[in-house]
Amino acid sequence: MRFLPIFVVLFWSLLSSAQERYAVSVIPKSLINRASAVVRDLDYEVIMNKPDDLAYKVRSAVTVMNSAGDDEGEVVIFYDKLFQVKSVKGIIYNEFGLPVSKFTEKDFKDVSAVSNVSLYEDDRVKYFRPAMTTYPYTIVYESEIRSRQSLFLPTWRPVPSEGVAIEKSTFRFTGPADYKLRYREYNYPGKVEENTEKNIKTYKWQLSDIPAARLEPYSPDPDRYRTRVRLAPETFAYRGITGKFSNWTEFGTWVNENLLKGRDVLSPLTKQYISELVKDTNDPKAKAKMIYEYMQNKCRYISVQIGIGGHQPYPAIDVDRLGYGDCKGLVNYTKALLKAAGIESYYCIVNSGAFKKDVSPDFASLNDGDHIILCLPFKNDTTWLECTSKHYPFGFLGDFTDDRLVLACTPEGGKLLKTPKFAALENRQTRKASFKLAEGGDLSGKIQTRFEGTQYDNHDMLEGEPFKEQVKELVKLYPLPNLEIEAFEFKKEKGLKPVTIENIDFQSRAYAALSGGIMYISLNPVNKEKRVMPDLRIRNNPLFINRGYIDEDEYTFELPAKAKIEYRSGNTTLEKPFGKYTATVNVKDNIVTYRRVLQMNEGTYPKEQYAEFVKFYQDIVQADNDRLILKF
């Protein structure tokens, strides 16, 4: 019994240690400021036993400070035939570091990563979201995933987003000492630690005491300034295949020989159909256009991230039979159709999204790129196809994949090519409207808008929808009081420079109110700038305008015969390095013409110009609210 006091002391000592470890009170104050979540301790280790035998081990402790950080407390694990979940378990602690609940794999929801799609039935996701309503709380978990491939190795991104502070985050790769691991560091403040012991080599990266960053509008792509480390193999195993690459040329060759070869087989019936489809023209580009539009009409796109569903496209014959596919499958299918007509094309890997992110020119890796497009290398005119859209014209890439380096998998190996760039003058939204104002304040009129360049698909949510659904969207897009859509037309001119044209006939009841013989009229009823830029006294990132564009509006108002203009706004001109704005008002008899042009210039500007940028937008907001005062 003399050992009982020692046992009691030890028990309370361990409990106190655990309590102190996850208590919010021990988080450095510098990390709590602006933080919606704090990564207390994240240890992510990739262990390679052999190229076809890897373990991914994670131990994570994250404190969620408020509801804005709930996503950081969620545990999400993707798996398929190549990635198997071996174990996952965790504990949730309260603000004081006391455990409140435990969870294991049976508490996770297990769902298909792509619902109701038979091609991807092996791709699944397990996820767990704590049912916590009291903040702050800390979620601690451990997981292990086993993998039979080493073609794709993970990227370490210790800072996932703004509002997340890092107390400590560690990333390790452990493997045979003679294994040639390639890695690339971005914005890493330290130096990799390498240690070899008993023929096992470990690479270690660590980051600590990083305060939460705040959101800075108009910043560059976060990958330009956040820390990340990318890994890539030199030799690897994938689905029973071994391979080797150290540059894009070798990688492109491997993709062609091992991921694409034999996947372009079509049925004799489909080949015959394609032959009949293009038999009346000898122009390869005209044939390609027919085939592309055939594919668009036949197939629908299923959104599957690269990495889910594997990296190999499903066979063209399966996509042809089922009529759907992800980006890999639809590109491979279109490529097979073109091949049946004797037209060469390249399967291209690209980083998609509004930010123009190049494939890294000097670091070949499978985790560079998240989308697939198709390149047609015609003799005098390289043409690009976005195969996931049912509405894009032949040869058009929008702002999802424009102006960036991509990897084209050619017969000679991988080649870096550049997708087309749109100039600001091409990215136009041009609106003309004629309005008639009634004495009672009702406004009626017609609005025509043309969308070009990367603005071509601004209102794509309207295409093909029933009229009632289109009206619901139009009411959101055009916030006029008591808006009634009397007629609507939405059409696309799919030429070399495609244009979307939108025509609206409308009534706006009580657009303006008459009081004491005075009526106030807004001169810009449908394209007012409403964004309010936060005035950041301290800014870390440069001012970045990702893509230039022009919005041009011209409105004519027919005023009631009895109306007299008591006051009208003056003309406004604002000109800065990053943009120009003009607004003019002209009056002739009872016709008022309002013209507005806003041009934004793509580029990176010094962070010191952000205050000037905020003032520029404040002045636009003020000018857009200019009005007429009428007297009756």
C-alpha positions in Angstrom: 0.0 0.0 0.0 3.0 2.3 0.4 3.1 2.6 -3.4 -0.4 4.1 -3.5 0.7 7.7 -2.9 3.3 7.4 -5.6 0.7 6.0 -8.0 -1.7 8.8 -7.2 1.0 11.5 -7.7 2.0 9.9 -11.0 -1.7 9.7 -12.1 -2.4 13.4 -11.4 1.0 14.4 -12.9 0.1 12.7 -16.2 -3.4 14.1 -16.2 -2.0 17.6 -15.4 0.5 17.2 -18.2 -2.1 16.1 -20.8 -4.4 18.9 -19.6 -1.7 21.5 -19.9 -0.6 20.3 -23.3 -4.0 21.0 -25.0 -5.2 23.8 -22.8 -5.9 27.0 -24.9 -4.2 29.0 -22.2 -0.8 27.7 -23.1 -1.0 28.9 -26.7 1.3 31.9 -27.2 -0.7 35.1 -27.4 1.0 36.0 -30.6 -0.6 33.0 -32.3 -4.2 33.6 -31.0 -4.4 37.1 -32.6 -6.7 36.9 -35.7 -6.6 33.1 -35.6 -9.8 31.0 -36.3 -7.7 27.9 -35.7 -4.2 27.0 -34.4 -2.2 24.0 -35.6 -0.7 23.0 -32.2 1.4 20.1 -33.5 1.2 18.4 -36.9 3.5 15.6 -37.7 3.2 14.2 -41.2 5.6 11.4 -42.2 5.9 9.5 -45.5 7.7 6.1 -45.0 8.8 4.3 -48.1 9.7 0.7 -47.4 9.8 -0.1 -51.2 8.5 1.9 -54.2 5.3 -0.1 -54.0 5.0 -0.1 -50.2 4.5 3.3 -48.5 2.9 4.4 -45.3 1.5 7.9 -44.7 1.4 8.6 -40.9 -0.3 11.7 -39.5 -0.5 12.9 -35.9 -2.4 16.2 -35.8 -3.6 18.5 -33.0 -5.6 21.5 -34.0 -7.4 24.0 -31.8 -10.5 25.5 -33.3 -11.0 29.0 -31.9 -14.4 29.8 -33.4 -16.9 28.6 -36.0 -14.8 30.1 -38.8 -12.2 27.5 -38.0 -14.5 24.4 -38.1 -13.2 23.3 -41.5 -9.7 23.0 -39.9 -11.1 20.6 -37.3 -12.5 18.3 -39.9 -10.7 15.0 -40.7 -11.0 14.0 -44.4 -9.3 10.9 -45.9 -9.6 9.9 -49.5 -8.9 6.3 -50.4 -9.2 3.9 -53.3 -7.5 0.6 -54.5 -4.1 2.2 -54.2 -4.6 4.0 -50.9 -6.0 1.9 -48.0 -6.9 3.3 -44.5 -5.2 1.2 -41.9 -6.2 3.1 -38.8 -7.7 6.4 -37.6 -8.6 7.5 -34.1 -8.8 10.7 -32.0 -9.8 12.6 -29.0 -11.6 16.0 -28.7 -10.5 18.3 -25.8 -12.3 21.3 -24.3 -10.8 24.7 -23.8 -9.1 23.6 -20.6 -7.4 20.6 -22.2 -9.8 18.0 -20.7 -11.0 15.2 -23.0 -14.7 15.4 -23.8 -15.1 12.6 -26.4 -13.2 10.0 -28.5 -13.7 8.9 -32.0 -12.6 6.0 -34.1 -13.0 4.9 -37.8 -16.5 3.7 -37.1 -17.6 7.3 -36.4 -16.5 8.5 -39.8 -19.0 8.9 -42.7 -17.9 6.8 -45.6 -19.2 8.0 -49.0 -18.4 7.8 -52.6 -16.1 10.5 -53.8 -18.2 10.7 -56.9 -21.9 9.8 -56.3 -23.9 7.6 -58.6 -21.1 7.1 -61.2 -20.1 3.5 -61.8 -16.7 4.3 -63.4 -15.5 5.7 -60.1 -17.2 3.4 -57.6 -13.8 2.6 -56.0 -13.1 6.2 -55.1 -14.3 7.0 -51.6 -13.8 9.4 -48.8 -14.0 9.1 -45.0 -14.7 12.2 -43.1 -15.4 13.2 -39.5 -16.6 16.7 -38.4 -16.8 17.3 -34.6 -20.3 18.1 -33.4 -19.0 20.9 -31.2 -20.9 24.1 -30.4 -18.7 25.3 -27.6 -15.5 27.1 -28.5 -12.6 26.8 -28.4 -12.0 23.1 -28.7 -9.0 20.9 -29.8 -9.2 17.9 -32.0 -6.3 15.4 -31.9 -6.1 12.4 -34.2 -3.7 9.8 -35.6 -4.1 8.1 -38.9 -2.2 5.7 -41.1 -2.7 5.1 -44.8 -0.9 2.4 -46.8 -0.1 2.9 -50.5 1.1 0.6 -53.2 2.3 3.4 -55.5 5.1 6.0 -55.4 4.4 7.9 -58.6 2.5 10.5 -56.7 4.1 11.9 -53.5 2.4 14.5 -51.3 3.1 18.3 -51.1 3.6 19.8 -47.6 1.6 23.0 -47.2 1.9 23.8 -43.5 -0.2 27.0 -43.7 -3.5 25.9 -45.2 -5.2 29.3 -45.4 -5.6 32.8 -43.8 -6.7 32.8 -40.2 -4.7 29.7 -39.3 -1.7 30.0 -37.0 1.0 27.4 -36.8 2.6 26.4 -33.4 4.5 23.5 -34.9 4.3 21.6 -38.2 6.7 18.9 -39.2 7.0 17.0 -42.5 9.3 13.9 -43.0 10.2 11.5 -45.8 11.9 8.3 -44.7 13.2 5.7 -47.2 16.2 3.6 -48.2 19.4 5.6 -48.1 20.1 4.9 -51.8 16.6 6.0 -52.9 16.9 9.2 -55.1 14.2 11.6 -53.8 13.8 14.8 -55.6 12.3 17.8 -53.7 11.7 21.5 -54.2 11.3 24.1 -51.5 9.2 27.3 -51.8 9.4 30.1 -49.3 10.9 27.7 -46.7 12.9 29.8 -44.2 15.2 27.0 -43.0 17.2 24.2 -44.5 16.2 20.6 -44.8 17.6 18.3 -42.2 19.0 15.1 -43.6 19.9 12.1 -41.4 21.1 8.6 -42.4 21.2 5.7 -40.0 21.4 2.0 -40.8 20.8 2.5 -44.5 17.6 4.6 -43.8 17.6 8.2 -44.8 15.2 10.8 -43.4 14.4 14.3 -44.7 12.8 16.7 -42.3 11.2 20.1 -42.7 9.7 22.0 -39.8 7.9 25.3 -39.3 6.9 26.9 -36.0 5.4 30.0 -34.4 3.8 31.4 -37.5 1.0 33.9 -36.7 -2.3 33.8 -38.6 -2.3 35.9 -41.7 -5.3 38.0 -42.5 -7.0 38.0 -45.8 -5.5 40.7 -48.1 -7.7 41.4 -51.1 -6.0 41.4 -54.5 -3.0 39.3 -53.4 -1.1 36.9 -55.7 -1.7 33.2 -55.8 -0.9 32.0 -52.2 1.6 29.5 -53.6 3.8 32.4 -54.4 4.3 33.5 -50.8 3.3 30.5 -48.6 5.7 27.8 -47.5 5.4 24.5 -49.3 7.7 21.5 -50.1 7.0 19.3 -53.2 8.3 15.8 -53.5 8.8 13.7 -56.6 10.4 10.3 -57.3 13.1 9.4 -59.7 12.1 5.8 -59.7 8.6 4.7 -58.8 5.9 2.0 -58.9 2.3 2.5 -60.1 -0.3 -0.1 -60.6 2.3 -2.9 -61.0 4.3 -0.7 -63.4 7.8 0.6 -62.6 9.2 3.7 -64.1 11.7 6.5 -63.9 11.8 10.2 -64.8 13.7 13.3 -63.8 12.4 15.8 -66.3 9.2 16.7 -68.2 10.5 15.0 -71.4 10.9 11.7 -69.7 7.6 12.1 -67.8 5.6 12.8 -70.9 7.1 9.7 -72.6 6.1 7.6 -69.5 2.5 9.0 -69.6 2.1 8.2 -73.2 3.5 4.6 -72.9 1.9 3.6 -69.6 -1.2 5.7 -68.9 -2.5 6.5 -72.4 -1.3 3.7 -74.7 -4.2 1.3 -75.6 -6.8 3.6 -74.0 -7.9 5.1 -77.3 -9.6 2.0 -78.8 -13.1 2.7 -80.2 -15.8 0.4 -81.5 -16.0 -0.2 -85.2 -19.5 1.4 -85.1 -18.1 4.6 -83.6 -15.2 4.8 -86.0 -17.7 4.4 -88.9 -19.9 7.2 -87.5 -16.9 9.6 -87.2 -15.9 8.7 -90.8 -19.4 9.6 -92.0 -19.5 12.7 -89.9 -16.5 14.3 -91.5 -16.6 12.9 -95.0 -17.7 16.1 -96.7 -14.7 18.2 -95.8 -11.0 17.9 -96.3 -10.1 20.7 -93.8 -8.7 19.1 -90.6 -9.8 22.0 -88.4 -13.4 21.8 -89.7 -13.3 18.0 -89.0 -12.0 18.6 -85.5 -14.8 21.2 -84.9 -17.4 18.6 -85.9 -15.9 16.0 -83.7 -15.6 18.3 -80.7 -19.3 19.4 -81.0 -20.3 15.7 -81.3 -18.5 14.9 -78.1 -20.1 17.9 -76.3 -23.6 16.8 -77.3 -23.0 13.2 -76.4 -21.1 13.4 -73.1 -21.5 15.0 -69.8 -18.7 15.9 -67.4 -18.3 14.3 -64.0 -16.1 16.4 -61.6 -13.3 14.2 -60.3 -10.1 15.7 -59.0 -6.9 14.2 -60.4 -5.6 11.9 -57.7 -9.2 10.7 -57.1 -10.0 8.1 -59.8 -6.3 7.5 -60.3 -4.1 9.2 -62.9 -5.0 7.0 -65.8 -8.1 7.9 -68.0 -10.8 5.4 -68.4 -10.8 3.7 -71.8 -12.4 5.7 -74.6 -14.7 2.8 -75.5 -16.2 3.0 -71.9 -16.7 6.7 -72.1 -18.3 6.3 -75.5 -20.7 3.7 -74.1 -21.6 5.5 -70.9 -21.6 9.1 -72.2 -19.8 10.6 -69.3 -16.3 11.1 -67.9 -14.0 13.2 -65.8 -11.5 15.6 -67.5 -9.0 12.7 -68.1 -11.7 10.5 -69.6 -13.3 13.2 -71.9 -9.9 14.4 -73.2 -8.8 10.8 -73.9 -12.1 10.1 -75.6 -12.0 13.2 -77.8 -8.4 12.4 -78.6 -9.5 8.9 -79.8 -12.3 10.4 -81.9 -9.8 12.8 -83.5 -7.4 10.0 -84.2 -10.1 8.0 -85.9 -10.3 11.0 -88.3 -6.6 11.2 -88.8 -6.1 14.3 -86.6 -3.2 14.5 -84.1 -3.7 15.9 -80.6 -1.9 16.1 -77.3 -3.1 15.2 -73.9 -2.1 18.2 -71.7 -1.7 18.5 -67.9 -2.5 22.0 -66.6 -3.0 23.9 -63.3 -6.6 25.1 -63.5 -8.3 28.0 -61.7 -8.6 31.8 -61.9 -5.0 32.2 -60.9 -2.6 31.7 -63.8 -0.3 29.0 -62.4 2.4 27.5 -64.6 3.5 23.9 -64.6 6.9 24.3 -63.0 9.4 24.4 -65.9 12.3 22.7 -64.0 10.7 20.3 -61.5 8.8 17.4 -63.1 6.2 16.0 -60.8 2.8 14.3 -61.0 1.4 16.6 -58.3 1.9 19.6 -60.6 -1.4 20.0 -62.5 -5.0 19.2 -61.5 -6.8 19.3 -64.9 -6.5 17.9 -68.4 -7.1 19.8 -71.7 -6.4 18.9 -75.3 -4.0 20.6 -77.8 -4.4 20.2 -81.6 -1.1 21.2 -83.2 -2.4 22.3 -86.6 0.3 23.5 -89.0 -0.3 27.2 -88.7 -2.7 27.5 -85.8 -2.5 25.6 -82.5 -5.9 25.0 -81.2 -6.9 24.2 -77.6 -10.0 22.4 -76.4 -11.8 22.4 -73.0 -13.5 19.0 -73.1 -15.5 19.3 -69.9 -17.7 22.1 -71.1 -20.9 21.5 -73.1 -21.1 25.2 -74.1 -17.6 26.4 -74.9 -17.0 27.1 -78.6 -14.4 25.1 -80.5 -10.9 26.5 -79.8 -11.9 28.5 -76.7 -10.3 28.4 -73.3 -11.8 30.7 -70.7 -10.2 32.0 -67.5 -9.9 28.5 -66.1 -6.9 27.5 -68.1 -5.8 30.6 -70.1 -2.2 32.1 -70.3 -0.1 29.5 -68.5 2.5 26.8 -69.1 1.1 23.3 -69.5 2.7 19.9 -70.1 1.8 18.4 -73.5 2.4 14.7 -73.8 3.6 14.4 -77.3 5.0 11.4 -79.2 8.5 12.8 -78.6 7.9 13.2 -74.9 6.7 15.9 -72.6 6.8 19.5 -73.9 5.9 22.7 -72.2 3.5 24.8 -74.2 1.7 28.1 -73.4 -2.1 28.4 -73.6 -3.5 31.6 -75.2 -3.6 34.9 -73.4 -6.5 37.3 -73.5 -5.6 41.1 -73.5 -7.7 43.5 -71.4 -9.3 44.9 -74.6 -10.6 41.4 -75.5 -12.2 40.7 -72.1 -15.1 43.0 -72.6 -18.6 43.4 -71.2 -20.4 45.9 -73.3 -23.9 47.0 -72.3 -26.3 49.3 -74.0 -29.8 50.2 -72.7 -32.7 52.4 -73.5 -34.9 53.4 -70.6 -38.2 55.3 -70.4 -39.2 57.0 -67.2 -42.8 57.5 -66.4 -44.1 60.5 -64.3 -45.0 58.1 -61.5 -41.5 56.8 -61.3 -41.8 53.5 -63.1 -38.9 52.6 -65.4 -39.2 50.4 -68.5 -36.7 49.5 -71.2 -34.4 47.2 -73.1 -30.9 46.1 -72.1 -28.5 44.4 -74.4 -25.2 43.0 -73.1 -22.3 41.5 -75.0 -19.8 39.3 -73.2 -16.4 38.6 -74.8 -13.0 37.1 -74.0 -12.8 35.7 -70.5 -16.2 37.4 -69.8 -17.8 35.2 -72.4 -19.3 32.9 -69.8 -20.2 35.5 -67.1 -23.9 34.5 -67.3 -23.5 30.9 -68.3 -25.8 29.9 -65.5 -28.7 31.2 -67.7 -28.0 29.0 -70.7 -30.5 26.2 -71.3 -32.6 27.0 -68.2 -36.4 27.3 -68.2 -37.7 30.9 -68.4 -38.8 30.9 -64.8 -35.4 29.8 -63.6 -33.8 32.4 -65.8 -36.0 35.1 -64.3 -34.9 34.1 -60.8 -31.3 34.6 -61.8 -31.9 37.8 -63.6 -33.5 39.4 -60.6 -30.3 38.6 -58.7 -28.1 39.9 -61.5 -30.1 43.1 -62.1 -31.2 44.4 -58.7 -33.8 46.9 -59.9 -36.8 47.5 -57.6 -39.9 45.3 -58.4 -38.2 44.0 -61.5 -40.5 42.2 -64.1 -38.8 40.4 -67.0 -41.1 40.7 -70.0 -38.8 39.1 -72.6 -35.4 37.5 -72.5 -33.0 36.2 -75.1 -29.7 34.5 -74.5 -27.6 33.5 -77.5 -24.0 32.6 -78.3 -22.1 33.4 -81.4 -19.4 30.6 -81.5 -17.0 32.1 -84.0 -13.2 32.6 -83.8 -13.9 35.3 -81.2 -17.0 34.1 -79.5 -19.6 36.4 -78.1 -22.5 35.9 -75.7 -25.4 38.3 -76.3 -28.1 38.9 -73.7 -31.3 40.8 -74.5 -33.8 41.8 -71.8 -37.1 43.7 -71.9 -38.2 44.8 -68.5 -40.4 46.9 -66.2 -39.3 48.3 -62.8 -42.2 49.5 -60.8 -41.5 52.4 -58.5 -37.9 52.8 -59.7 -37.9 56.4 -58.5 -40.2 58.0 -55.9 -41.9 61.4 -56.5 -42.1 63.5 -53.3 -43.0 67.2 -53.1 -42.6 67.5 -56.9 -39.0 66.2 -56.7 -37.7 62.9 -58.1 -34.2 61.4 -57.7 -32.9 59.2 -60.5 -30.0 56.8 -60.4 -28.0 57.1 -63.6 -26.4 53.7 -63.2 -29.2 51.3 -62.4 -27.6 47.9 -63.4 -23.8 48.0 -63.1 -22.9 49.9 -59.8 -19.7 49.0 -58.1 -20.5 47.9 -54.6 -17.3 46.3 -53.4 -15.8 47.9 -50.3 -12.1 47.3 -50.1 -10.8 47.0 -46.5 -8.3 49.8 -45.7 -5.4 47.8 -44.5 -2.8 50.0 -42.7 -0.2 47.2 -42.9 -0.1 45.0 -46.0 2.4 42.2 -46.6 1.6 41.2 -50.2 1.9 43.3 -53.4 -1.3 44.5 -55.1 -2.1 41.9 -57.8 -4.6 42.2 -60.6 -4.8 38.7 -62.2 -6.5 39.6 -65.4 -7.4 42.8 -67.2 -10.8 43.7 -68.5 -13.2 46.4 -69.7 -16.7 47.1 -68.7 -18.5 49.6 -70.9 -22.0 50.9 -70.4 -24.2 53.3 -72.3 -27.7 54.1 -71.1 -30.2 56.5 -72.5 -33.1 57.8 -70.4 -36.2 59.3 -71.9 -37.6 61.7 -69.3 -41.2 62.7 -68.9 -42.2 65.8 -70.8 -43.0 67.7 -67.6 -39.7 66.9 -66.0 -37.1 69.6 -65.6 -33.5 68.8 -64.5 -32.8 70.5 -61.2 -29.4 68.9 -60.8 -27.2 66.5 -62.8 -23.9 64.9 -61.9 -20.7 66.1 -63.5 -18.3 64.0 -65.5 -15.8 61.9 -63.6 -12.3 60.7 -64.7 -10.1 58.5 -62.5 -6.8 57.3 -63.9 -4.2 55.2 -62.0 -1.5 52.7 -63.1 -3.9 49.8 -62.4 -7.0 51.1 -64.0 -9.1 53.9 -65.5 -12.7 55.0 -64.9 -14.7 57.5 -66.8 -18.4 58.5 -66.4 -20.1 61.2 -68.5 -23.6 62.7 -68.7 -25.0 64.4 -71.7 -28.5 66.0 -72.0 -30.3 66.8 -75.2 -34.0 67.9 -74.9 -35.6 65.2 -72.7 -32.9 62.5 -73.4 -30.1 61.9 -70.9 -27.2 59.8 -72.0 -24.9 58.2 -69.4 -21.7 56.5 -70.4 -19.4 54.6 -68.1 -16.1 52.8 -68.8 -14.0 50.9 -66.3 -10.7 49.3 -67.5 -8.6 47.3 -65.1 -5.0 46.6 -66.0 -3.4 43.2 -65.3 -0.2 43.4 -63.3 1.7 43.3 -60.0 1.9 46.6 -58.2 3.8 47.7 -55.1 2.0 47.0 -51.8 2.3 50.8 -51.1 -0.2 51.4 -53.9 -2.9 49.5 -52.2 -4.2 52.6 -50.3 -4.4 54.4 -53.7 -6.3 51.3 -55.0 -8.8 51.5 -52.1 -9.3 55.2 -52.8 -9.8 54.4 -56.5 -12.6 52.0 -55.7 -14.2 54.4 -53.1 -14.3 57.1 -55.8 -15.9 54.6 -58.3 -18.6 53.7 -55.7 -19.3 57.3 -55.2 -19.4 58.1 -58.9 -21.6 55.1 -59.6 -24.2 56.6 -57.2 -24.4 59.8 -59.1 -28.0 60.9 -60.0 -30.3 63.3 -61.5 -32.7 65.4 -59.5 -35.9 66.1 -61.5 -38.6 68.7 -60.7 -42.2 68.4 -61.8 
